[in-house]
């Protein structure tokens, strides 16, 4: 559950949560036992938020939340997501193994594009635009290392990001049903 702070509307959120759990009771079904909450506060002041209650028990707070493979933090920075992606993408020993076995450079490059680049660019249109320079440098370091292993030129992440954003924008413009 993600709660946004827009100026003290916690009572509305508490009422919605109570109604949600009442619907489980009305159906005689078991509600979820563990529901972490993350607060995304758009206000500059660091005010204390009232905890949400479920049956007089406070809901656990989470500082990060994974949604569709993207790690979202309560301060809306992307460092945690980037760190997770870099850890996953550092499976470069498979590239080295393919290279050592004498596979053609094209095959090694295709492996990079299908496995490693896919990990690095998952949901890139969501997070890359607000990534810090340090995070971009970490991501690009993985691409440069893969480039040295494959022996071929690989697309920089910034180029991939721009092409995907443009492709998405063109799809939105062509869609007559889009507002």
PLY file of the C-alpha trace (Angstrom):
ply
format ascii 1.0
element vertex 179
property float x
property float y
property float z
element edge 178
property int vertex1
property int vertex2
end_header
0.00 0.00 0.00
1.42 3.39 -0.95
0.12 6.51 0.76
0.89 9.97 -0.61
0.92 12.97 1.66
-1.07 15.85 0.24
-1.73 17.89 3.33
-3.27 15.84 6.11
-5.76 13.53 4.38
-4.84 10.53 6.58
-8.38 10.14 7.91
-9.70 9.47 4.40
-7.04 6.81 3.89
-7.91 5.22 7.25
-11.60 5.12 6.29
-10.77 3.46 2.95
-8.62 0.88 4.72
-11.40 0.14 7.23
-13.90 -0.32 4.37
-11.45 -2.60 2.56
-11.09 -4.88 5.57
-14.83 -4.78 6.29
-15.44 -6.23 2.83
-13.32 -9.26 3.78
-15.30 -9.73 6.95
-18.60 -9.47 5.05
-17.47 -12.25 2.71
-16.17 -14.40 5.61
-12.73 -14.56 4.01
-9.32 -14.07 5.57
-7.79 -10.63 4.84
-4.09 -10.33 4.06
-2.00 -10.61 7.23
1.00 -8.55 6.18
0.37 -5.27 4.39
3.38 -2.95 4.46
2.81 0.75 3.93
5.12 3.23 2.25
4.55 6.97 2.58
5.63 9.19 -0.31
5.63 12.71 1.09
5.68 15.54 -1.45
5.92 18.20 1.25
9.33 19.64 2.10
8.75 19.58 5.86
9.64 16.40 7.71
6.41 15.96 9.63
5.44 12.86 11.55
2.66 10.83 9.92
-0.01 9.05 11.92
0.18 5.28 11.53
-2.61 3.47 9.73
-4.41 0.95 11.92
-5.90 -2.44 11.04
-7.91 -3.86 13.92
-6.12 -1.49 16.34
-2.66 -2.63 15.15
-0.31 -0.23 13.36
0.57 -1.11 9.77
4.26 -1.83 9.17
6.13 0.95 7.32
8.42 0.14 4.41
11.11 2.44 3.04
11.28 0.61 -0.30
8.66 -1.18 -2.33
9.10 -3.37 -5.39
6.42 -2.90 -8.03
6.60 -4.66 -11.40
10.34 -5.23 -10.93
11.13 -1.59 -10.10
12.27 -0.65 -6.59
10.54 2.53 -5.44
11.83 4.36 -2.36
9.85 6.71 -0.14
12.09 9.65 -1.12
11.63 8.81 -4.84
15.35 8.41 -5.57
16.44 5.61 -7.87
19.73 4.59 -6.22
18.27 1.44 -4.67
16.74 0.39 -7.99
20.02 1.06 -9.81
22.01 -0.95 -7.26
19.64 -3.88 -7.70
19.93 -3.71 -11.51
23.73 -3.52 -11.44
23.89 -6.56 -9.13
21.68 -8.55 -11.49
23.53 -7.43 -14.61
26.98 -8.28 -13.29
26.60 -11.79 -14.63
29.35 -10.99 -17.08
31.19 -14.24 -16.41
28.73 -15.90 -18.84
29.94 -13.49 -21.52
33.54 -14.33 -20.68
32.77 -18.05 -20.85
31.17 -17.68 -24.28
34.14 -15.64 -25.49
36.66 -18.21 -24.15
34.88 -21.10 -25.85
35.47 -19.41 -29.20
31.92 -18.32 -29.96
31.63 -15.74 -32.73
31.51 -12.11 -31.59
27.98 -11.79 -33.00
26.73 -14.62 -30.74
28.38 -13.09 -27.67
26.90 -9.69 -28.52
23.44 -11.23 -28.98
23.76 -12.91 -25.58
24.60 -9.52 -24.07
21.62 -7.86 -25.74
19.18 -10.62 -24.74
20.29 -11.12 -21.14
22.37 -8.29 -19.69
20.98 -5.34 -21.64
17.46 -6.56 -20.97
18.15 -6.53 -17.22
19.72 -3.05 -17.35
16.91 -1.55 -19.40
13.89 -3.07 -17.68
11.39 -0.21 -17.19
14.10 2.27 -18.20
11.50 4.86 -19.27
10.28 5.02 -15.67
13.52 5.58 -13.76
16.41 6.59 -16.04
15.31 10.20 -16.55
15.56 10.92 -12.81
18.66 8.82 -12.14
21.62 10.57 -10.53
24.87 10.98 -12.45
26.57 8.53 -10.09
23.90 5.88 -10.75
24.21 6.38 -14.51
27.96 5.98 -14.22
27.53 2.63 -12.40
25.16 1.39 -15.08
27.39 2.54 -17.91
30.38 0.83 -16.27
28.62 -2.53 -16.71
28.01 -1.72 -20.39
31.67 -0.72 -20.90
32.90 -3.93 -19.27
30.58 -5.96 -21.50
31.87 -3.99 -24.49
35.45 -4.99 -23.63
34.45 -8.63 -23.29
32.40 -8.80 -26.51
34.89 -6.79 -28.51
32.05 -4.94 -30.25
30.45 -1.53 -29.79
27.34 -1.59 -27.59
24.62 1.03 -27.36
24.95 3.47 -24.44
22.02 3.33 -22.01
21.21 6.97 -22.67
20.61 6.21 -26.36
18.41 3.24 -25.48
16.44 5.42 -23.05
15.88 8.18 -25.63
14.78 5.76 -28.35
12.30 4.05 -26.01
10.87 7.34 -24.77
10.41 8.55 -28.36
8.80 5.24 -29.36
6.39 5.51 -26.42
5.58 9.14 -27.27
4.84 8.22 -30.90
2.49 5.44 -29.75
0.65 7.90 -27.48
0.35 10.48 -30.27
-1.02 7.88 -32.72
-3.56 6.56 -30.21
-6.84 8.38 -30.88
-8.33 7.16 -27.58
-5.53 8.67 -25.49
-6.58 11.90 -23.72
0 1
1 2
2 3
3 4
4 5
5 6
6 7
7 8
8 9
9 10
10 11
11 12
12 13
13 14
14 15
15 16
16 17
17 18
18 19
19 20
20 21
21 22
22 23
23 24
24 25
25 26
26 27
27 28
28 29
29 30
30 31
31 32
32 33
33 34
34 35
35 36
36 37
37 38
38 39
39 40
40 41
41 42
42 43
43 44
44 45
45 46
46 47
47 48
48 49
49 50
50 51
51 52
52 53
53 54
54 55
55 56
56 57
57 58
58 59
59 60
60 61
61 62
62 63
63 64
64 65
65 66
66 67
67 68
68 69
69 70
70 71
71 72
72 73
73 74
74 75
75 76
76 77
77 78
78 79
79 80
80 81
81 82
82 83
83 84
84 85
85 86
86 87
87 88
88 89
89 90
90 91
91 92
92 93
93 94
94 95
95 96
96 97
97 98
98 99
99 100
100 101
101 102
102 103
103 104
104 105
105 106
106 107
107 108
108 109
109 110
110 111
111 112
112 113
113 114
114 115
115 116
116 117
117 118
118 119
119 120
120 121
121 122
122 123
123 124
124 125
125 126
126 127
127 128
128 129
129 130
130 131
131 132
132 133
133 134
134 135
135 136
136 137
137 138
138 139
139 140
140 141
141 142
142 143
143 144
144 145
145 146
146 147
147 148
148 149
149 150
150 151
151 152
152 153
153 154
154 155
155 156
156 157
157 158
158 159
159 160
160 161
161 162
162 163
163 164
164 165
165 166
166 167
167 168
168 169
169 170
170 171
171 172
172 173
173 174
174 175
175 176
176 177
177 178
